[in-house]
Amino acid sequence: MSDLPLLRLLPGRDRRAKAGHPWIFSNEVAMTPEARAIPPGSPVRVEGDDGVRHGIHHFNPHSLIAGRRLARDPATPIDDAFWQARIAEALALRTRLFPTPHYRLAHAEADGLPGLILDRYGDLVALQANTAGMEAATPAILRALDALIAPRAVVARNEAAVRALEGLPEATLLLRGTEATGTVEEGGVSFAVDPLGGQKTGWFFDQRENRARVAKLARGETVLDAFCHTGGFGLQAAAAGASRVTLLDRSEHALATAMETARRNGLEDRVEAVRGEAMETLERMAASGTRYGVVVADPPAFAKSRKDIPQAVRAYSRLARIAAGLVAPGGILFIASCSHHVPSGEFTETVLAGLQRARRDARILAITGAGPDHPIHPMLPESVYLKALTLQLS
């Protein structure tokens, strides 16, 4: 048996653990002085008060989610071999899914790596350690990456707000290598990525399949890519044969990056950039009678917490109404939400309500989410954050 500290659950508080849930909440734990003294991020054995073993968890006595399961077998050594084997499993799946090494390599609980995000850009890796356990395990994770893929550089993008809940500071730093720029090849376009200076981990792999779907629908059409960031949707639409692409974002840096990508890929003659606050600019465009064959509305999260849900629902409805006014008859509207606090069904209803207010009839071509390199743990449906609708409007 492992010599790890033993954590006991309170009587009657083991139902979730017995059902296979990967989290242990603080109100389920017998928080004895010994338990409170365990350093945050330590691996511990978890047992019910009835002696039933619930495996090994990363433990943080100061967090609401006190335990995050690493292994079902309480005898599993949490050593370098463990981390290398777990990341190798994630790598094997991505190798089956994608022909090139550009993907989310590790997606937290669904890959048995709770709180860890790894995004891979060939020989460049961006790492997010969102829990005290993964912060403590980072040196071992780096050794595993060295053994498996030998990255040229590894960047820590430890800026997620959830780190504060774990008692961790925010930080962005280079963990391996001397520089951290790279590229992503997607949809016939080579995009530069900068995990040190860009948003999140440098690229939004989750929208890969949605970008491909929109690009296929954009051939010969005019396209508006709102909240475009660095132009992932719009530039792939241009490469697929769109007649004209307008990129809209409030960030001067993001638009400059997008236009440089357009030039580098020979697309600049069909791409223009418009800087402005998206909602206000979209309203002005609609009022002027401008119409597009394809409109993409992929905003940042409107709901950062549960209390934001009513406001976010109103914002998504408004966005759907305004965006619909910019779609030519028979055209395509793609609209997405990355607010995990807004459930998929509620998002769909909200968008359809906005279309009704715009007096536009629609047929849904696809209801989608993140790609398969963002798998979902079956016991954590609340972790499904990306929702997207592709519609044809009449």
N, C-alpha and C positions, 0 to 999 in steps of 0.2 A: 504494500500500500504506500502511496505517496506520503512524503513527510510535510506536505503543504499544510498551512493552517486550516482548521476545520471551522466552517461557518454553519450554524444551525438555523433552520427556519422556525418560525413561531408555530404553535399548535394550530391546525386548521388553515394555515396560510401557504400550503404547498400545492394547492389545486392547479395553479398556473404551471408550476414546475413539472408536475406529474403529467400535464398535457403536452409537454415538450416545448413550452415557450422558452426562448433563449435568454430572457431577462428575468432578473430577480429584483423586485422593488424594495426600497428601504423599509417600508412598513410590513414586509414579510419576513424580515430578518430579526433574530434575537440579538439586538445591539448591546452586547455585554461590553464591559470595559476592555476586555481582550480584543473583541471585534473592532471596536472604535480605534484601537491602537495599531491595527494593521495598516501599513503604509498604502496610500492610494495607488491603484494599479497593480497590486500584488495578485498572483494567482492563488486561489483558495479552493478547497474541497467544500461542496455544499451538500448537506444532508437535511432531511426533514426531521421533525421531532420524533417520528416513528422509525428513524434509522434508514429510511429509503435514500439511496445515494442519487444525487442529481448532477454528478460530474464536476468538472473544474471550470471555474468562472474567474474572470478578472473582477476584482472587488475594489470598490471605492466607497468607504463609509460616509463620505460627505455628499454623495450624489443621490438623487431620487432613484435613478436606475443604478442600484448598488452592485448588482452582479450581471455580467455578460458572459454567456457560456462559450468556452473554448473547446471543450471536449466532453463527450458523454461518459467516457471511462475515467473514473477518478484515479486510476493508476497511470494515466498518460503523462510521460515526462514533458514538461513545457520547456524545451531546450532548443538549440539551433536546428536540430533535425526536425523538430515539430514545425517550426516556422518555414523551413525550406520545403517540407512535404506539403503543407497547406497552400503555400503560394504556387508550388508546382502543379497542384490540382487546378487552381484557377487559371494558370498559364495554359494547361492542356486544353481546357474548354475554349479559351480564346483562340488558340491555334486551330481548333476545329472550325470555329465560326468565321475567321477572317483570314484573307490571303496575305495581308501585310501586318507588321507589328505596330498597329495604331489602334488602340482600344483602351477601355477601362479594364485594367488587369485584375483589380480586386475591388469588390463592391460590398464591403462590410459584412454584416451578419449572413447574407445569402451565400457568401464564399467562406463562411466559417472564420471570418476575421473581423469580429465586431468592433466597429469604430474606426476601421482602416479603409482608406480609399487610395488606390494606386492607379494613375493614368499613365499609359505608355505611348511615347512618340519615338518609336525605333529604339535608339540607344540613349534616350532621355526619359526619365521617369519623374512624375510629380507625385508627392506623397502627402496625404492628409491624415494625421493621427488625431482623432476627435475625442479620445478618451484617455484617462490617466494610464490605463493598461497598455494602450498602443504607444503612448508617449514613452513609457518605460521599455517597451519591446522594440523601439525603433532601431537601436544598434543591431539587434539580432535580425530584424527585417532587412536592414542594409546588407548584412552578410549573406542572407538568403538570396537577395537580388544579385549580388556579386557572383554567387555560385551559379545562378540559373540563367541570367541574361547579360551579366557584366556591363551594366550601363555606363556610358561615358559621363553622365551627370545625373544627380538626384536632387530635386528641389523640394523642400518642405514648405507647403502652403497651409500652415497651421493657423488659419484665420477664421475658421467657422465659429459662429456665436456659441455653439454647443460646448466649446472648450471651456467657456466661463462657468458652465454648470458643473464641470469636472474640476474646477479650481486651477485651470491651466491658462497661461498667458497666450496671447496671439503673437504669431511670429512667422516671418517668411525668410528663409535662408537657404543657402546652397550647402547641401550635406555632402555631396560628392562632386568632383570635377572642378573646372576653372571657369566655365561659362555654360549657359543653359538655354540656348536658343535651338529650335528645331523646326521641323515641318510635319504637316499632316497631308497625305494625299487622299483626296476624297472627291468623288464625282468628276474626275478629270481635272481638278484644280489642286494646285500645290499651295497650301496655306502656311504661312509662318506662325509659329507658336512661341510664346514667351512666358513660361510658367513663373518666372520671377516678377515680371512686370504686368502681365495680363490679368484678366478676370479669372477667379476661381483657380482651376489647375491649368488654365491656358487654352482649353478647347472644350466644347460641349459635345462630347461623344454621344450623349443620350439622344440627340436629335438626328443621328446619322440616317436612319431608315426614313424618317419623315422628310429630311432634305432630299433624299433620292426620289421619293414619291412626288414631291412638289416639282422637282426639276423635270420629271417625266411629263408632267401636265403643263409645263411652261413653254414647250417648243412653239415658236412662232408667236408667242404672246408678249404683251407688256406686263411687267412684274413690279410690284411694290413690296419691298422687304422692310417692314417697320420694326423698330427696336432691333435693328440688324446686327448690332455689335460689329464684328469684323466681316460680316457679309456672307456667312455660311450658306444661307438659303439663296440669296440673290445671285451670288457669283456662280454657284452650281447651276442655277437656272440659266444664266447667261451661257455657260459652257454647254448646256444641253440644247441651246438654240433659241432662247428667248430673244425677241426682237429689240427690247429695251428694258433695262433694269434700273429702278430707282432705289437707292439705299437711304434709309432714314434712321437717324440716331441723334442723341443729344451730345455724344462724346466726340470731340474733335479728333482725339487720338485714335479711337476705334475706326472712324471714317477714313482717316489718313492711312491706317493699316489696311483697310479694305481696298482702297483705291490703289495702293501699292501692289496688293495681290492681283488686282485686275490688270494693272500694267504688266506685271511679271508674267501673267498667263495669257497676254494678248487679248484681253476682254475690254479694255478701257474705252473702245469706240462705242460700246453698247451699254455702258454703266455710268450713272451719275450719282453724286452724293448730295443729300440734303441734310443740313444740320438743324435740329430743333427739338423741342419737347414733343414727343410723339403724339400724344392725345390732341394737343392743340393744333399741331401741324396737320394731322389727319382730318380734323374738323374743317380747317381752312381749305384743304384740298377737295373735300367732299362738297363744300359749299360752292366752290368754283366750277364744279361740274366735271372734274378730272375722273376718269374711269380707267381701270386696269383689267386685263384678262386674268391675272392672278394677284391676290393680295395675301401677304404673310403678316400675321400679328403674333409675335412671340415675345411677350413682355417679361421683365423680371418678376419675381414673386410679388403679388399684391398682398398676400397674407403672410406676415412673418410669424404670427402667433395666432392662437385660437380667438383672441379678442378682436383680431382684424378681419374675421370671416365676413361679417355683414358688409363692411366697407369694401372688401375684396369682391364679393358677389356683385355689388353695384358697379364696381369698376369693370369687371369682365362683361357685364351686360352692356354697359356704355360702350366699351371697346368693340363688342360685336356689332352694335347698332351703327357706330361710326364707320367701321371697316366695311360693313355690308354696303354702305352708301358709295363706296369706292369701287365696288366690283361691277364690271359690265355684265349685262344679261347673258346667262350661260357661262359666266366666269367662275373662278375657283376662289374660295376663302379657306385659308389654313389659319387656325387660331389655337393657341396652346396656353397652358397654365403649368408653372412649376411650383405652385403653392401646395405643399402636401397637406395643409390644413383644409383645403377645399376638396371634398370627395369627387370622384369622377362623375357620378350621376348628377350631383348638384352643379358641377361645371357645365355639363351638357345642357341641363335645363336652363341654366343662366344664359348660355350662348343662344339657345333657341328663342328665349324670351326677347333677347336683344334683336334678333332677326325679325321677330314679329313686330317690334316697335319700328323697325326700318321698313316694314311692309314688304319683306322679301321672302319668297318661298324658297325652300332649300331641300336638297336631298343629301343625306350623309353618305359620303363615299368611304370613309374610314374613321374608326375610333381607335386611336393608338396611344402608346406610351413610349417609354424608353426602350432602346434596343436590347438584344439579348446579352450584351456585356454588362448590363445593369440588372442582374437577376433579382427576384423577389423572394425573401424568406416567407414560406407559406403561413407562418404564425405571426407575421408582421405586415398585414395588409395596409396598415397606416403608413408604411414606408413608401408606398406607391405615390411618388410626388408628381411625375410628369403625366399630364393628360393633354390629348390633342385631337382636334376634329378637322377633317378635310371635307369640305362641303362644296357642292355646285349650287349656285344661286340663279334663280330665274327672275 
